[in-house]
Amino acid sequence: QVQLVESGGGLVQAGGSLRLACVASGSILSIFDMAWYRQAPGKQRELVAIIGRGGVANYVDSVKDRFTISRDNAKNTVYLQMNTLKPEDTAVYYCHAAREFLDRRYDYWGQGTQVTVSS
C-alpha cells in the first residue's frame, strides 16, 4: 500500500511563505510522478505543480515564479515551496503520486493540508 501524508500548511499573511511537504510510505518515491493539487471551497480541484521522475517541473500559470516543487527521493519526500503568497492561494493542498505499469495507471492521494492566506 502507498500512503501520502502532507504537512506544512497553516495561516500566513499575504506576501509570506510556506513550505509544504509530502512523505510517501509503502513504496519508493523515485518510481512516481509527483504533484501538488489544490481545491478551494466551491471550486474544482486544480493541478498546481508537477515534477516527473526525471525532475522536470511544470506549474499552473497563476503560481509560476512564486512556487517551486522539488523532490528528495532519499527522504521519500516531495516539497512545495510557496513564496509571495496571495489570498487567492487559499485552499486545501493535496499531494498526488502517479505511476504507470504495464500500460495501467495507478494514482494515490494524500488527505490534504489547509493553507490560508490573509490579506
Secondary structure as GFF3:
##gff-version 3
##sequence-region A 1 119
A	DSSP	beta_strand	3	7	.	.	.	ID=ss1
A	DSSP	beta_strand	10	13	.	.	.	ID=ss2
A	DSSP	beta_strand	18	25	.	.	.	ID=ss3
A	DSSP	three_ten_helix	29	31	.	.	.	ID=ss4
A	DSSP	beta_strand	33	39	.	.	.	ID=ss5
A	DSSP	beta_strand	46	51	.	.	.	ID=ss6
A	DSSP	beta_strand	57	59	.	.	.	ID=ss7
A	DSSP	three_ten_helix	61	63	.	.	.	ID=ss8
A	DSSP	beta_strand	67	72	.	.	.	ID=ss9
A	DSSP	three_ten_helix	73	75	.	.	.	ID=ss10
A	DSSP	beta_strand	77	82	.	.	.	ID=ss11
A	DSSP	three_ten_helix	87	89	.	.	.	ID=ss12
A	DSSP	beta_strand	91	101	.	.	.	ID=ss13
A	DSSP	beta_strand	104	109	.	.	.	ID=ss14
A	DSSP	beta_strand	113	118	.	.	.	ID=ss15
###
